[in-house]
Amino acid sequence: MACAILLTLAGLALHVYRPNHRMMVEERMKDNKLTETEARRQMRFYAWCAPTVTFLGAGLLVLAIYDLTR
């Protein structure tokens, strides 16, 4: 149950931090500290990871609650 809650909260934190991370990556790319490919890879990671972690945590939470009610 605790793992499901932590996964859900981690996913939500990734969703909240994603716009800030995007701005940071764009600034680092403008300063030539990051290539365009690396920047795209980092943004793609957040775009894929945030919903996956959130849905996984929510799914585990639903399963844990379902198991507790049986």
N, CA, C and O atoms as a Tripos MOL2 file, in Angstrom:
@<TRIPOS>MOLECULE
protein
  280   279    70     0     0
PROTEIN
NO_CHARGES

@<TRIPOS>ATOM
      1 N           0.8350   -1.1880    0.0000 N.3       1 MET1
      2 CA          0.0000    0.0000    0.0000 C.3       1 MET1
      3 C           0.8780    1.2490    0.0000 C.2       1 MET1
      4 O           0.6280    2.1940   -0.7480 O.2       1 MET1
      5 N           1.9020    1.2440    0.8390 N.am      2 ALA2
      6 CA          2.8000    2.4030    0.9160 C.3       2 ALA2
      7 C           3.5420    2.5960   -0.3990 C.2       2 ALA2
      8 O           3.7570    3.7280   -0.8340 O.2       2 ALA2
      9 N           3.9340    1.4990   -1.0300 N.am      3 CYS3
     10 CA          4.6330    1.5730   -2.3200 C.3       3 CYS3
     11 C           3.7240    2.2010   -3.3850 C.2       3 CYS3
     12 O           4.1780    3.0210   -4.1830 O.2       3 CYS3
     13 N           2.4620    1.8230   -3.3970 N.am      4 ALA4
     14 CA          1.5180    2.3860   -4.3640 C.3       4 ALA4
     15 C           1.3330    3.8800   -4.1400 C.2       4 ALA4
     16 O           1.2760    4.6550   -5.0950 O.2       4 ALA4
     17 N           1.2380    4.2790   -2.8880 N.am      5 ILE5
     18 CA          1.0830    5.7060   -2.5760 C.3       5 ILE5
     19 C           2.3350    6.4740   -3.0010 C.2       5 ILE5
     20 O           2.2340    7.5550   -3.5800 O.2       5 ILE5
     21 N           3.5100    5.9170   -2.7150 N.am      6 LEU6
     22 CA          4.7560    6.5850   -3.0970 C.3       6 LEU6
     23 C           4.9000    6.6880   -4.6140 C.2       6 LEU6
     24 O           5.3430    7.7190   -5.1220 O.2       6 LEU6
     25 N           4.5330    5.6380   -5.3400 N.am      7 LEU7
     26 CA          4.5910    5.6900   -6.8000 C.3       7 LEU7
     27 C           3.6490    6.7530   -7.3570 C.2       7 LEU7
     28 O           4.0150    7.5030   -8.2620 O.2       7 LEU7
     29 N           2.4470    6.8120   -6.8170 N.am      8 THR8
     30 CA          1.4840    7.8060   -7.2770 C.3       8 THR8
     31 C           1.9910    9.2160   -7.0030 C.2       8 THR8
     32 O           1.9050   10.0880   -7.8680 O.2       8 THR8
     33 N           2.5140    9.4400   -5.8150 N.am      9 LEU9
     34 CA          3.0440   10.7630   -5.4770 C.3       9 LEU9
     35 C           4.2700   11.1100   -6.3280 C.2       9 LEU9
     36 O           4.4440   12.2610   -6.7290 O.2       9 LEU9
     37 N           5.1060   10.1280   -6.5970 N.am     10 ALA10
     38 CA          6.2750   10.3750   -7.4520 C.3      10 ALA10
     39 C           5.8410   10.7530   -8.8610 C.2      10 ALA10
     40 O           6.4210   11.6500   -9.4720 O.2      10 ALA10
     41 N           4.8260   10.0770   -9.3750 N.am     11 GLY11
     42 CA          4.3030   10.4150  -10.6990 C.3      11 GLY11
     43 C           3.7180   11.8160  -10.7390 C.2      11 GLY11
     44 O           3.9270   12.5580  -11.6980 O.2      11 GLY11
     45 N           2.9900   12.1720   -9.6990 N.am     12 LEU12
     46 CA          2.4240   13.5230   -9.6380 C.3      12 LEU12
     47 C           3.5350   14.5680   -9.5420 C.2      12 LEU12
     48 O           3.4430   15.6350  -10.1490 O.2      12 LEU12
     49 N           4.5800   14.2600   -8.7820 N.am     13 ALA13
     50 CA          5.7100   15.1940   -8.6780 C.3      13 ALA13
     51 C           6.3890   15.3660  -10.0350 C.2      13 ALA13
     52 O           6.7870   16.4760  -10.3900 O.2      13 ALA13
     53 N           6.5220   14.2870  -10.7900 N.am     14 LEU14
     54 CA          7.1040   14.3900  -12.1280 C.3      14 LEU14
     55 C           6.2330   15.2600  -13.0370 C.2      14 LEU14
     56 O           6.7510   16.0410  -13.8360 O.2      14 LEU14
     57 N           4.9160   15.1240  -12.9140 N.am     15 HIS15
     58 CA          4.0050   15.9670  -13.7110 C.3      15 HIS15
     59 C           4.1730   17.4410  -13.3580 C.2      15 HIS15
     60 O           4.1900   18.2990  -14.2400 O.2      15 HIS15
     61 N           4.2960   17.7240  -12.0860 N.am     16 VAL16
     62 CA          4.4160   19.1110  -11.6330 C.3      16 VAL16
     63 C           5.7610   19.6980  -12.0440 C.2      16 VAL16
     64 O           5.8300   20.8570  -12.4520 O.2      16 VAL16
     65 N           6.8260   18.9140  -11.9410 N.am     17 TYR17
     66 CA          8.1710   19.4010  -12.2300 C.3      17 TYR17
     67 C           8.4740   19.4740  -13.7330 C.2      17 TYR17
     68 O           9.4160   20.1510  -14.1440 O.2      17 TYR17
     69 N           7.6790   18.7820  -14.5460 N.am     18 ARG18
     70 CA          7.9520   18.6820  -15.9790 C.3      18 ARG18
     71 C           8.1000   20.0290  -16.6830 C.2      18 ARG18
     72 O           9.0550   20.1830  -17.4430 O.2      18 ARG18
     73 N           7.2190   21.0190  -16.4840 N.am     19 PRO19
     74 CA          7.4210   22.3140  -17.1620 C.3      19 PRO19
     75 C           8.7170   23.0080  -16.7330 C.2      19 PRO19
     76 O           9.4010   23.6080  -17.5620 O.2      19 PRO19
     77 N           9.0530   22.9290  -15.4540 N.am     20 ASN20
     78 CA         10.3070   23.5210  -14.9750 C.3      20 ASN20
     79 C          11.5150   22.8310  -15.6140 C.2      20 ASN20
     80 O          12.4790   23.4860  -16.0110 O.2      20 ASN20
     81 N          11.4490   21.5270  -15.7050 N.am     21 HIS21
     82 CA         12.5410   20.7720  -16.3120 C.3      21 HIS21
     83 C          12.6830   21.1420  -17.7860 C.2      21 HIS21
     84 O          13.7970   21.2830  -18.2910 O.2      21 HIS21
     85 N          11.5680   21.2960  -18.4630 N.am     22 ARG22
     86 CA         11.6110   21.6650  -19.8860 C.3      22 ARG22
     87 C          12.2890   23.0260  -20.0730 C.2      22 ARG22
     88 O          13.1200   23.1910  -20.9660 O.2      22 ARG22
     89 N          11.9340   23.9870  -19.2370 N.am     23 MET23
     90 CA         12.5600   25.3060  -19.3300 C.3      23 MET23
     91 C          14.0560   25.2240  -19.0470 C.2      23 MET23
     92 O          14.8590   25.8680  -19.7220 O.2      23 MET23
     93 N          14.4270   24.4250  -18.0410 N.am     24 MET24
     94 CA         15.8310   24.2680  -17.6950 C.3      24 MET24
     95 C          16.6050   23.6370  -18.8540 C.2      24 MET24
     96 O          17.7160   24.0630  -19.1700 O.2      24 MET24
     97 N          16.0200   22.6330  -19.4760 N.am     25 VAL25
     98 CA         16.6700   21.9600  -20.6030 C.3      25 VAL25
     99 C          16.8190   22.9310  -21.7750 C.2      25 VAL25
    100 O          17.8620   22.9600  -22.4270 O.2      25 VAL25
    101 N          15.7870   23.7210  -22.0420 N.am     26 GLU26
    102 CA         15.8640   24.6880  -23.1370 C.3      26 GLU26
    103 C          16.9430   25.7340  -22.8720 C.2      26 GLU26
    104 O          17.6570   26.1320  -23.7920 O.2      26 GLU26
    105 N          17.0670   26.1750  -21.6360 N.am     27 GLU27
    106 CA         18.1090   27.1530  -21.2940 C.3      27 GLU27
    107 C          19.5020   26.5420  -21.4550 C.2      27 GLU27
    108 O          20.4130   27.1900  -21.9720 O.2      27 GLU27
    109 N          19.6620   25.3050  -21.0130 N.am     28 ARG28
    110 CA         20.9580   24.6420  -21.1470 C.3      28 ARG28
    111 C          21.3010   24.4130  -22.6100 C.2      28 ARG28
    112 O          22.4700   24.4500  -22.9940 O.2      28 ARG28
    113 N          20.2610   24.1720  -23.4410 N.am     29 MET29
    114 CA         20.4940   23.9970  -24.8620 C.3      29 MET29
    115 C          20.9110   25.3280  -25.5040 C.2      29 MET29
    116 O          21.7790   25.3460  -26.3760 O.2      29 MET29
    117 N          20.3020   26.4330  -25.0820 N.am     30 LYS30
    118 CA         20.6720   27.7490  -25.6080 C.3      30 LYS30
    119 C          22.0910   28.1190  -25.2190 C.2      30 LYS30
    120 O          22.7880   28.7930  -25.9780 O.2      30 LYS30
    121 N          22.5280   27.6850  -24.0400 N.am     31 ASP31
    122 CA         23.8820   27.9670  -23.5670 C.3      31 ASP31
    123 C          24.9130   26.9820  -24.1280 C.2      31 ASP31
    124 O          26.0830   27.0150  -23.7440 O.2      31 ASP31
    125 N          24.4770   26.1180  -25.0270 N.am     32 ASN32
    126 CA         25.3370   25.1010  -25.6480 C.3      32 ASN32
    127 C          25.9450   24.1360  -24.6340 C.2      32 ASN32
    128 O          27.0350   23.6100  -24.8600 O.2      32 ASN32
    129 N          25.2640   23.9010  -23.5360 N.am     33 LYS33
    130 CA         25.7150   22.9190  -22.5570 C.3      33 LYS33
    131 C          25.0460   21.5610  -22.8030 C.2      33 LYS33
    132 O          25.3990   20.5570  -22.1840 O.2      33 LYS33
    133 N          24.0740   21.5570  -23.7190 N.am     34 LEU34
    134 CA         23.2990   20.3560  -23.9960 C.3      34 LEU34
    135 C          22.9860   20.3450  -25.4930 C.2      34 LEU34
    136 O          22.5830   21.3650  -26.0520 O.2      34 LEU34
    137 N          23.1680   19.2060  -26.1330 N.am     35 THR35
    138 CA         22.8340   19.1370  -27.5510 C.3      35 THR35
    139 C          21.3320   18.9810  -27.7160 C.2      35 THR35
    140 O          20.6210   18.6550  -26.7650 O.2      35 THR35
    141 N          20.8620   19.2160  -28.9210 N.am     36 GLU36
    142 CA         19.4260   19.1080  -29.1890 C.3      36 GLU36
    143 C          18.9330   17.6770  -28.9910 C.2      36 GLU36
    144 O          17.8210   17.4580  -28.5110 O.2      36 GLU36
    145 N          19.7520   16.7200  -29.3570 N.am     37 THR37
    146 CA         19.3830   15.3120  -29.1860 C.3      37 THR37
    147 C          19.2620   14.9530  -27.7110 C.2      37 THR37
    148 O          18.3100   14.2830  -27.3120 O.2      37 THR37
    149 N          20.2120   15.3900  -26.9070 N.am     38 GLU38
    150 CA         20.1480   15.1150  -25.4680 C.3      38 GLU38
    151 C          18.9430   15.7880  -24.8350 C.2      38 GLU38
    152 O          18.2860   15.2120  -23.9680 O.2      38 GLU38
    153 N          18.6530   17.0070  -25.2690 N.am     39 ALA39
    154 CA         17.4990   17.7320  -24.7350 C.3      39 ALA39
    155 C          16.2070   17.0000  -25.0860 C.2      39 ALA39
    156 O          15.3270   16.8360  -24.2420 O.2      39 ALA39
    157 N          16.1050   16.5650  -26.3340 N.am     40 ARG40
    158 CA         14.9070   15.8240  -26.7430 C.3      40 ARG40
    159 C          14.7620   14.5390  -25.9580 C.2      40 ARG40
    160 O          13.6500   14.1550  -25.5950 O.2      40 ARG40
    161 N          15.8760   13.8660  -25.6910 N.am     41 ARG41
    162 CA         15.8510   12.6100  -24.9360 C.3      41 ARG41
    163 C          15.3560   12.8470  -23.5090 C.2      41 ARG41
    164 O          14.5470   12.0760  -22.9930 O.2      41 ARG41
    165 N          15.8430   13.9160  -22.8750 N.am     42 GLN42
    166 CA         15.4060   14.2200  -21.5130 C.3      42 GLN42
    167 C          13.9270   14.5800  -21.4650 C.2      42 GLN42
    168 O          13.2090   14.1480  -20.5630 O.2      42 GLN42
    169 N          13.4700   15.3690  -22.4330 N.am     43 MET43
    170 CA         12.0520   15.7430  -22.4490 C.3      43 MET43
    171 C          11.1650   14.5340  -22.7390 C.2      43 MET43
    172 O          10.0760   14.4040  -22.1810 O.2      43 MET43
    173 N          11.6440   13.6520  -23.6170 N.am     44 ARG44
    174 CA         10.8810   12.4360  -23.9180 C.3      44 ARG44
    175 C          10.7930   11.5400  -22.6900 C.2      44 ARG44
    176 O           9.7620   10.9090  -22.4600 O.2      44 ARG44
    177 N          11.8690   11.4760  -21.8930 N.am     45 PHE45
    178 CA         11.8600   10.6770  -20.6720 C.3      45 PHE45
    179 C          10.7590   11.1670  -19.7280 C.2      45 PHE45
    180 O           9.9850   10.3630  -19.2100 O.2      45 PHE45
    181 N          10.6870   12.4830  -19.5030 N.am     46 TYR46
    182 CA          9.6490   13.0170  -18.6270 C.3      46 TYR46
    183 C           8.2580   12.8040  -19.2130 C.2      46 TYR46
    184 O           7.3150   12.4980  -18.4830 O.2      46 TYR46
    185 N           8.1270   12.9630  -20.5260 N.am     47 ALA47
    186 CA          6.8260   12.7920  -21.1770 C.3      47 ALA47
    187 C           6.3350   11.3550  -21.0640 C.2      47 ALA47
    188 O           5.1290   11.1200  -20.9870 O.2      47 ALA47
    189 N           7.2520   10.3910  -21.0540 N.am     48 TRP48
    190 CA          6.8780    8.9970  -20.9710 C.3      48 TRP48
    191 C           6.7990    8.5110  -19.5240 C.2      48 TRP48
    192 O           5.8870    7.7660  -19.1640 O.2      48 TRP48
    193 N           7.7420    8.9300  -18.7100 N.am     49 CYS49
    194 CA          7.8720    8.4040  -17.3540 C.3      49 CYS49
    195 C           6.7860    8.9260  -16.4080 C.2      49 CYS49
    196 O           6.2570    8.1640  -15.5990 O.2      49 CYS49
    197 N           6.4520   10.2040  -16.5010 N.am     50 ALA50
    198 CA          5.4750   10.7840  -15.5660 C.3      50 ALA50
    199 C           4.1220   10.0730  -15.6250 C.2      50 ALA50
    200 O           3.6220    9.6560  -14.5810 O.2      50 ALA50
    201 N           3.5080    9.9170  -16.8070 N.am     51 PRO51
    202 CA          2.2180    9.2150  -16.8230 C.3      51 PRO51
    203 C           2.3320    7.7370  -16.4630 C.2      51 PRO51
    204 O           1.4400    7.1800  -15.8230 O.2      51 PRO51
    205 N           3.4300    7.1030  -16.8720 N.am     52 THR52
    206 CA          3.5960    5.6850  -16.5740 C.3      52 THR52
    207 C           3.6680    5.4340  -15.0710 C.2      52 THR52
    208 O           2.9950    4.5440  -14.5510 O.2      52 THR52
    209 N           4.4800    6.2160  -14.3840 N.am     53 VAL53
    210 CA          4.6220    6.0500  -12.9320 C.3      53 VAL53
    211 C           3.3080    6.3790  -12.2300 C.2      53 VAL53
    212 O           2.9210    5.6930  -11.2840 O.2      53 VAL53
    213 N           2.6240    7.4230  -12.6870 N.am     54 THR54
    214 CA          1.3490    7.8040  -12.0710 C.3      54 THR54
    215 C           0.3100    6.7030  -12.2320 C.2      54 THR54
    216 O          -0.3470    6.3230  -11.2630 O.2      54 THR54
    217 N           0.1560    6.1870  -13.4570 N.am     55 PHE55
    218 CA         -0.8390    5.1360  -13.6880 C.3      55 PHE55
    219 C          -0.4810    3.8400  -12.9780 C.2      55 PHE55
    220 O          -1.3610    3.1420  -12.4730 O.2      55 PHE55
    221 N           0.7930    3.5180  -12.9360 N.am     56 LEU56
    222 CA          1.2220    2.3130  -12.2240 C.3      56 LEU56
    223 C           0.9160    2.4320  -10.7340 C.2      56 LEU56
    224 O           0.3940    1.4980  -10.1250 O.2      56 LEU56
    225 N           1.2430    3.5800  -10.1510 N.am     57 GLY57
    226 CA          0.9560    3.7940   -8.7340 C.3      57 GLY57
    227 C          -0.5300    3.7810   -8.4400 C.2      57 GLY57
    228 O          -0.9680    3.1890   -7.4540 O.2      57 GLY57
    229 N          -1.3120    4.4380   -9.2990 N.am     58 ALA58
    230 CA         -2.7610    4.4650   -9.0950 C.3      58 ALA58
    231 C          -3.3510    3.0700   -9.2400 C.2      58 ALA58
    232 O          -4.2390    2.6830   -8.4800 O.2      58 ALA58
    233 N          -2.8560    2.3160  -10.2210 N.am     59 GLY59
    234 CA         -3.3390    0.9440  -10.3980 C.3      59 GLY59
    235 C          -3.0210    0.0660   -9.2060 C.2      59 GLY59
    236 O          -3.8700   -0.7010   -8.7510 O.2      59 GLY59
    237 N          -1.8090    0.1720   -8.7010 N.am     60 LEU60
    238 CA         -1.4440   -0.6010   -7.5140 C.3      60 LEU60
    239 C          -2.2520   -0.1750   -6.2950 C.2      60 LEU60
    240 O          -2.6120   -1.0020   -5.4570 O.2      60 LEU60
    241 N          -2.5310    1.1120   -6.2030 N.am     61 LEU61
    242 CA         -3.3450    1.6110   -5.0920 C.3      61 LEU61
    243 C          -4.7640    1.0500   -5.1600 C.2      61 LEU61
    244 O          -5.3230    0.6450   -4.1400 O.2      61 LEU61
    245 N          -5.3400    1.0270   -6.3480 N.am     62 VAL62
    246 CA         -6.6880    0.4630   -6.5170 C.3      62 VAL62
    247 C          -6.6790   -1.0230   -6.1690 C.2      62 VAL62
    248 O          -7.5790   -1.5100   -5.4850 O.2      62 VAL62
    249 N          -5.6630   -1.7370   -6.6400 N.am     63 LEU63
    250 CA         -5.5770   -3.1660   -6.3110 C.3      63 LEU63
    251 C          -5.4030   -3.3990   -4.8180 C.2      63 LEU63
    252 O          -5.9890   -4.3300   -4.2660 O.2      63 LEU63
    253 N          -4.6080   -2.5700   -4.1600 N.am     64 ALA64
    254 CA         -4.4050   -2.7190   -2.7180 C.3      64 ALA64
    255 C          -5.6890   -2.4430   -1.9530 C.2      64 ALA64
    256 O          -6.0280   -3.1670   -1.0170 O.2      64 ALA64
    257 N          -6.3920   -1.4090   -2.3450 N.am     65 ILE65
    258 CA         -7.6630   -1.0920   -1.6780 C.3      65 ILE65
    259 C          -8.6910   -2.1870   -1.9290 C.2      65 ILE65
    260 O          -9.4280   -2.5730   -1.0220 O.2      65 ILE65
    261 N          -8.7400   -2.6900   -3.1670 N.am     66 TYR66
    262 CA         -9.6530   -3.7860   -3.5000 C.3      66 TYR66
    263 C          -9.3430   -5.0060   -2.6450 C.2      66 TYR66
    264 O         -10.2540   -5.6570   -2.1320 O.2      66 TYR66
    265 N          -8.0590   -5.3170   -2.4910 N.am     67 ASP67
    266 CA         -7.6550   -6.4870   -1.7100 C.3      67 ASP67
    267 C          -8.0080   -6.2970   -0.2250 C.2      67 ASP67
    268 O          -8.3740   -7.2590    0.4500 O.2      67 ASP67
    269 N          -7.9010   -5.0830    0.2730 N.am     68 LEU68
    270 CA         -8.2350   -4.8190    1.6820 C.3      68 LEU68
    271 C          -9.7390   -4.9370    1.9390 C.2      68 LEU68
    272 O         -10.1450   -5.2960    3.0450 O.2      68 LEU68
    273 N         -10.5590   -4.6450    0.9500 N.am     69 THR69
    274 CA        -12.0080   -4.6830    1.1520 C.3      69 THR69
    275 C         -12.5730   -6.0890    0.9940 C.2      69 THR69
    276 O         -13.7220   -6.3280    1.3660 O.2      69 THR69
    277 N         -11.8120   -7.0110    0.4610 N.am     70 ARG70
    278 CA        -12.3280   -8.3800    0.3060 C.3      70 ARG70
    279 C         -12.2530   -9.1520    1.5750 C.2      70 ARG70
    280 O         -12.6470  -10.3170    1.6130 O.2      70 ARG70
@<TRIPOS>BOND
     1     1     2 1
     2     2     3 1
     3     3     4 2
     4     3     5 am
     5     5     6 1
     6     6     7 1
     7     7     8 2
     8     7     9 am
     9     9    10 1
    10    10    11 1
    11    11    12 2
    12    11    13 am
    13    13    14 1
    14    14    15 1
    15    15    16 2
    16    15    17 am
    17    17    18 1
    18    18    19 1
    19    19    20 2
    20    19    21 am
    21    21    22 1
    22    22    23 1
    23    23    24 2
    24    23    25 am
    25    25    26 1
    26    26    27 1
    27    27    28 2
    28    27    29 am
    29    29    30 1
    30    30    31 1
    31    31    32 2
    32    31    33 am
    33    33    34 1
    34    34    35 1
    35    35    36 2
    36    35    37 am
    37    37    38 1
    38    38    39 1
    39    39    40 2
    40    39    41 am
    41    41    42 1
    42    42    43 1
    43    43    44 2
    44    43    45 am
    45    45    46 1
    46    46    47 1
    47    47    48 2
    48    47    49 am
    49    49    50 1
    50    50    51 1
    51    51    52 2
    52    51    53 am
    53    53    54 1
    54    54    55 1
    55    55    56 2
    56    55    57 am
    57    57    58 1
    58    58    59 1
    59    59    60 2
    60    59    61 am
    61    61    62 1
    62    62    63 1
    63    63    64 2
    64    63    65 am
    65    65    66 1
    66    66    67 1
    67    67    68 2
    68    67    69 am
    69    69    70 1
    70    70    71 1
    71    71    72 2
    72    71    73 am
    73    73    74 1
    74    74    75 1
    75    75    76 2
    76    75    77 am
    77    77    78 1
    78    78    79 1
    79    79    80 2
    80    79    81 am
    81    81    82 1
    82    82    83 1
    83    83    84 2
    84    83    85 am
    85    85    86 1
    86    86    87 1
    87    87    88 2
    88    87    89 am
    89    89    90 1
    90    90    91 1
    91    91    92 2
    92    91    93 am
    93    93    94 1
    94    94    95 1
    95    95    96 2
    96    95    97 am
    97    97    98 1
    98    98    99 1
    99    99   100 2
   100    99   101 am
   101   101   102 1
   102   102   103 1
   103   103   104 2
   104   103   105 am
   105   105   106 1
   106   106   107 1
   107   107   108 2
   108   107   109 am
   109   109   110 1
   110   110   111 1
   111   111   112 2
   112   111   113 am
   113   113   114 1
   114   114   115 1
   115   115   116 2
   116   115   117 am
   117   117   118 1
   118   118   119 1
   119   119   120 2
   120   119   121 am
   121   121   122 1
   122   122   123 1
   123   123   124 2
   124   123   125 am
   125   125   126 1
   126   126   127 1
   127   127   128 2
   128   127   129 am
   129   129   130 1
   130   130   131 1
   131   131   132 2
   132   131   133 am
   133   133   134 1
   134   134   135 1
   135   135   136 2
   136   135   137 am
   137   137   138 1
   138   138   139 1
   139   139   140 2
   140   139   141 am
   141   141   142 1
   142   142   143 1
   143   143   144 2
   144   143   145 am
   145   145   146 1
   146   146   147 1
   147   147   148 2
   148   147   149 am
   149   149   150 1
   150   150   151 1
   151   151   152 2
   152   151   153 am
   153   153   154 1
   154   154   155 1
   155   155   156 2
   156   155   157 am
   157   157   158 1
   158   158   159 1
   159   159   160 2
   160   159   161 am
   161   161   162 1
   162   162   163 1
   163   163   164 2
   164   163   165 am
   165   165   166 1
   166   166   167 1
   167   167   168 2
   168   167   169 am
   169   169   170 1
   170   170   171 1
   171   171   172 2
   172   171   173 am
   173   173   174 1
   174   174   175 1
   175   175   176 2
   176   175   177 am
   177   177   178 1
   178   178   179 1
   179   179   180 2
   180   179   181 am
   181   181   182 1
   182   182   183 1
   183   183   184 2
   184   183   185 am
   185   185   186 1
   186   186   187 1
   187   187   188 2
   188   187   189 am
   189   189   190 1
   190   190   191 1
   191   191   192 2
   192   191   193 am
   193   193   194 1
   194   194   195 1
   195   195   196 2
   196   195   197 am
   197   197   198 1
   198   198   199 1
   199   199   200 2
   200   199   201 am
   201   201   202 1
   202   202   203 1
   203   203   204 2
   204   203   205 am
   205   205   206 1
   206   206   207 1
   207   207   208 2
   208   207   209 am
   209   209   210 1
   210   210   211 1
   211   211   212 2
   212   211   213 am
   213   213   214 1
   214   214   215 1
   215   215   216 2
   216   215   217 am
   217   217   218 1
   218   218   219 1
   219   219   220 2
   220   219   221 am
   221   221   222 1
   222   222   223 1
   223   223   224 2
   224   223   225 am
   225   225   226 1
   226   226   227 1
   227   227   228 2
   228   227   229 am
   229   229   230 1
   230   230   231 1
   231   231   232 2
   232   231   233 am
   233   233   234 1
   234   234   235 1
   235   235   236 2
   236   235   237 am
   237   237   238 1
   238   238   239 1
   239   239   240 2
   240   239   241 am
   241   241   242 1
   242   242   243 1
   243   243   244 2
   244   243   245 am
   245   245   246 1
   246   246   247 1
   247   247   248 2
   248   247   249 am
   249   249   250 1
   250   250   251 1
   251   251   252 2
   252   251   253 am
   253   253   254 1
   254   254   255 1
   255   255   256 2
   256   255   257 am
   257   257   258 1
   258   258   259 1
   259   259   260 2
   260   259   261 am
   261   261   262 1
   262   262   263 1
   263   263   264 2
   264   263   265 am
   265   265   266 1
   266   266   267 1
   267   267   268 2
   268   267   269 am
   269   269   270 1
   270   270   271 1
   271   271   272 2
   272   271   273 am
   273   273   274 1
   274   274   275 1
   275   275   276 2
   276   275   277 am
   277   277   278 1
   278   278   279 1
   279   279   280 2
@<TRIPOS>SUBSTRUCTURE
     1 MET1         2 RESIDUE 1 A MET
     2 ALA2         6 RESIDUE 1 A ALA
     3 CYS3        10 RESIDUE 1 A CYS
     4 ALA4        14 RESIDUE 1 A ALA
     5 ILE5        18 RESIDUE 1 A ILE
     6 LEU6        22 RESIDUE 1 A LEU
     7 LEU7        26 RESIDUE 1 A LEU
     8 THR8        30 RESIDUE 1 A THR
     9 LEU9        34 RESIDUE 1 A LEU
    10 ALA10       38 RESIDUE 1 A ALA
    11 GLY11       42 RESIDUE 1 A GLY
    12 LEU12       46 RESIDUE 1 A LEU
    13 ALA13       50 RESIDUE 1 A ALA
    14 LEU14       54 RESIDUE 1 A LEU
    15 HIS15       58 RESIDUE 1 A HIS
    16 VAL16       62 RESIDUE 1 A VAL
    17 TYR17       66 RESIDUE 1 A TYR
    18 ARG18       70 RESIDUE 1 A ARG
    19 PRO19       74 RESIDUE 1 A PRO
    20 ASN20       78 RESIDUE 1 A ASN
    21 HIS21       82 RESIDUE 1 A HIS
    22 ARG22       86 RESIDUE 1 A ARG
    23 MET23       90 RESIDUE 1 A MET
    24 MET24       94 RESIDUE 1 A MET
    25 VAL25       98 RESIDUE 1 A VAL
    26 GLU26      102 RESIDUE 1 A GLU
    27 GLU27      106 RESIDUE 1 A GLU
    28 ARG28      110 RESIDUE 1 A ARG
    29 MET29      114 RESIDUE 1 A MET
    30 LYS30      118 RESIDUE 1 A LYS
    31 ASP31      122 RESIDUE 1 A ASP
    32 ASN32      126 RESIDUE 1 A ASN
    33 LYS33      130 RESIDUE 1 A LYS
    34 LEU34      134 RESIDUE 1 A LEU
    35 THR35      138 RESIDUE 1 A THR
    36 GLU36      142 RESIDUE 1 A GLU
    37 THR37      146 RESIDUE 1 A THR
    38 GLU38      150 RESIDUE 1 A GLU
    39 ALA39      154 RESIDUE 1 A ALA
    40 ARG40      158 RESIDUE 1 A ARG
    41 ARG41      162 RESIDUE 1 A ARG
    42 GLN42      166 RESIDUE 1 A GLN
    43 MET43      170 RESIDUE 1 A MET
    44 ARG44      174 RESIDUE 1 A ARG
    45 PHE45      178 RESIDUE 1 A PHE
    46 TYR46      182 RESIDUE 1 A TYR
    47 ALA47      186 RESIDUE 1 A ALA
    48 TRP48      190 RESIDUE 1 A TRP
    49 CYS49      194 RESIDUE 1 A CYS
    50 ALA50      198 RESIDUE 1 A ALA
    51 PRO51      202 RESIDUE 1 A PRO
    52 THR52      206 RESIDUE 1 A THR
    53 VAL53      210 RESIDUE 1 A VAL
    54 THR54      214 RESIDUE 1 A THR
    55 PHE55      218 RESIDUE 1 A PHE
    56 LEU56      222 RESIDUE 1 A LEU
    57 GLY57      226 RESIDUE 1 A GLY
    58 ALA58      230 RESIDUE 1 A ALA
    59 GLY59      234 RESIDUE 1 A GLY
    60 LEU60      238 RESIDUE 1 A LEU
    61 LEU61      242 RESIDUE 1 A LEU
    62 VAL62      246 RESIDUE 1 A VAL
    63 LEU63      250 RESIDUE 1 A LEU
    64 ALA64      254 RESIDUE 1 A ALA
    65 ILE65      258 RESIDUE 1 A ILE
    66 TYR66      262 RESIDUE 1 A TYR
    67 ASP67      266 RESIDUE 1 A ASP
    68 LEU68      270 RESIDUE 1 A LEU
    69 THR69      274 RESIDUE 1 A THR
    70 ARG70      278 RESIDUE 1 A ARG
